[in-house]
Amino acid sequence: LLVSPWNSNTNGQCLSFWYHSFGADVGSLTVYKRVLSSSQLYPLWKVNYNFGDIWNAAEITIRKTDESWAFAFESEYGVG
């Protein structure tokens, strides 16, 4: 689990990143949002599909929030 530092409240932002998902059983990559008042992780985006041996771009809209927040990347590997 890779967790970002806390970010200030926001009127909306965009998180963009690149990912590589290739193999017979690739596992999954999930991006979560967490707010300061809770330890719960809220899933925003997930991929668990073989897209071929290429890098793919992804963008996630972080909606308005009135408290500090962070995002977290969770990778689960498969056997491929």
Backbone hydrogen bonds in HBPLUS format (Angstrom, degrees):
<---DONOR---> <-ACCEPTOR-->    atom                        ^
c    i                          cat <-CA-CA->   ^        H-A-AA   ^      H-
h    n   atom  resd res      DA  || num        DHA   H-A  angle D-A-AA Bond
n    s   type  num  typ     dist DA aas  dist angle  dist       angle   num
A0002-LEU N   A0073-PHE O   2.83 MM  71  5.06 165.4  1.85 152.3 156.7     1
A0073-PHE N   A0002-LEU O   2.78 MM  71  5.06 158.4  1.82 147.0 151.9     2
A0004-SER N   A0071-PHE O   2.88 MM  67  5.56 168.2  1.89 172.9 174.9     3
A0007-ASN N   A0069-TRP O   2.66 MM  62  5.28 160.0  1.70 157.3 164.6     4
A0069-TRP N   A0007-ASN O   3.02 MM  62  5.28 149.7  2.12 137.0 146.5     5
A0010-THR N   A0065-THR O   3.12 MM  55  5.54 141.9  2.27 140.6 151.9     6
A0065-THR N   A0010-THR O   3.01 MM  55  5.54 157.9  2.06 148.3 152.8     7
A0013-GLN N   A0062-ILE O   2.95 MM  49  5.03 150.7  2.04 136.4 145.7     8
A0062-ILE N   A0013-GLN O   2.70 MM  49  5.03 170.0  1.71 152.3 154.9     9
A0015-LEU N   A0060-ILE O   2.84 MM  45  5.14 169.8  1.85 156.8 159.3    10
A0060-ILE N   A0015-LEU O   2.81 MM  45  5.14 153.1  1.89 146.5 155.7    11
A0017-PHE N   A0058-ALA O   3.03 MM  41  5.51 155.5  2.09 149.2 155.4    12
A0058-ALA N   A0017-PHE O   2.85 MM  41  5.51 150.7  1.93 169.9 171.1    13
A0019-TYR N   A0056-ASN O   2.85 MM  37  5.36 153.2  1.92 149.0 158.0    14
A0056-ASN N   A0019-TYR O   2.82 MM  37  5.36 167.5  1.83 159.9 164.2    15
A0051-PHE N   A0021-SER O   2.86 MM  30  5.72 158.6  1.91 160.0 164.9    16
A0080-GLY N   A0025-ASP O   3.08 MM  55  4.23 151.9  2.16 122.8 122.7    17
A0028-SER N   A0076-GLU O   2.76 MM  48  5.18 152.2  1.84 143.2 152.4    18
A0076-GLU N   A0028-SER O   2.89 MM  48  5.18 168.6  1.90 151.2 154.2    19
A0029-LEU N   A0047-VAL O   2.91 MM  18  5.42 151.5  1.99 154.2 163.1    20
A0047-VAL N   A0029-LEU O   2.94 MM  18  5.42 150.7  2.03 148.5 158.0    21
A0030-THR N   A0074-GLU O   2.89 MM  44  5.19 163.9  1.92 151.1 156.6    22
A0074-GLU N   A0030-THR O   2.82 MM  44  5.19 161.4  1.86 157.2 162.2    23
A0031-VAL N   A0045-TRP O   2.87 MM  14  5.21 163.2  1.89 147.5 151.3    24
A0044-LEU N   A0031-VAL O   2.79 MM  13  5.68 171.3  1.80 161.3 159.9    25
A0045-TRP N   A0031-VAL O   3.33 MM  14  5.21 150.1  2.42 143.5 143.9    26
A0032-TYR N   A0072-ALA O   2.81 MM  40  5.08 162.1  1.84 150.7 156.9    27
A0072-ALA N   A0032-TYR O   2.96 MM  40  5.08 151.0  2.04 132.6 137.4    28
A0033-LYS N   A0042-TYR O   2.82 MM   9  5.10 152.5  1.90 137.9 145.6    29
A0042-TYR N   A0033-LYS O   2.83 MM   9  5.10 171.8  1.84 154.0 156.4    30
A0034-ARG N   A0070-ALA O   2.80 MM  36  5.22 157.2  1.85 157.8 158.2    31
A0070-ALA N   A0034-ARG O   2.83 MM  36  5.22 150.5  1.92 149.4 156.5    32
A0038-SER N   A0035-VAL O   3.14 MM   3  5.75 168.3  2.15 122.4 125.3    33
A0036-LEU N   A0068-SER O   2.97 MM  32  5.48 154.2  2.03 153.3 149.5    34
A0054-ILE N   A0052-GLY O   2.86 MM   2  5.62 139.4  2.03 102.6  91.2    35
